[in-house]
Amino acid sequence: MNVSVTIIIIVITVITSLYALSNSQVMSKWLMNPYSISKKGEYYRFISSGFIHADYMHLFFNMLSLYFFGDTVARYFGSIYGMQTGNILFVVLYLVSMVAADIPDFLKYRNSPHYNALGASGAVSAVVFSAILFNPLSSMIIFPIPLPIPAFIFGTLYLLYSYFQSKRGGDNIGHNAHLFGALFGLVFTVIVVPNVLPHFIESISRYKPF
C-alpha cells in the first residue's frame, strides 16, 4: 500500500504535537525561540517548532489545509520529475519553508528571550500557494464565508491580510510566518517548475467572473 508523503507528514506532526502538548519540557525545547537560536546555536528549533502546535484546533486546521493541498503539489512535482523526485521536492519545499517563514521574526526578536512561535502555518502556507500557482482558477473558501472564490483571488487577499496584520500585530498570530511562507512557496515553485508562471498568467488572463 502506497501512503502519500502528505499523510506521512500529517501523522508525524500529529504525534509530535500531541507529545509536546502533554510534555511542557518538550514544548519549551522545541519552540521557535529566536534568542535561543541566536545566543545558544539551537538551530534545530527552526524545524522542530513546525512539528508542534499550541492547541488541538491549531493542529487540526493546519493539518486539514495540508491534507487538501499537499497531494496536489506532490503530484504536480511528480508529473514532471517522477514520483520519487517529486516527493523529495515536496519534502524540501515543506521543510525549507519552515525555516524561511521564521527568518523575519528570528531577525526581529533574536535579542528577545521571551518571544516564542510554533506551528506548521508557514510551511502549510507555502504548500497552499504552490498549489495556487498550479491551479489558479480552482475554488477556495474563506472560512467562515461559504462562498467559493478563485484561488488566485483568495491568495491575493491572504497576502494582503497577512501583510497588514503583521504590521498591526497584537493578536498573537504569526502573520509574518504566514506571509513569508506563502512567498517562499511561490518562489520555490517557480524555480522548480519555471513553466508554471506563464501557465498561471495565462489562466488568470482567461478568468471571467460571470
Sequence and secondary structure as in RCSB ss.txt:
>XXXX:A:sequence
MNVSVTIIIIVITVITSLYALSNSQVMSKWLMNPYSISKKGEYYRFISSGFIHADYMHLFFNMLSLYFFGDTVAR
YFGSIYGMQTGNILFVVLYLVSMVAADIPDFLKYRNSPHYNALGASGAVSAVVFSAILFNPLSSMIIFPIPLPIP
AFIFGTLYLLYSYFQSKRGGDNIGHNAHLFGALFGLVFTVIVVPNVLPHFIESISRYKPF
>XXXX:A:secstr
    HHHHHHHHHHHHHHHHHT HHHHHHHSB HHHHHHH  TTHHHHGGG  SSHHHHHHHHHHHHHHHHHHHH
HHHHHH HHHHHHHHHHHHHHHHHHHHHHHHHHHTT TT  B  SHHHHHHHHHHHHHH TTSEEE TT   EEE
HHHHHHHHHHHHHHHHHH  SS  HHHHHHHHHHHHHHHHHH TTHHHHHHHHHHT    
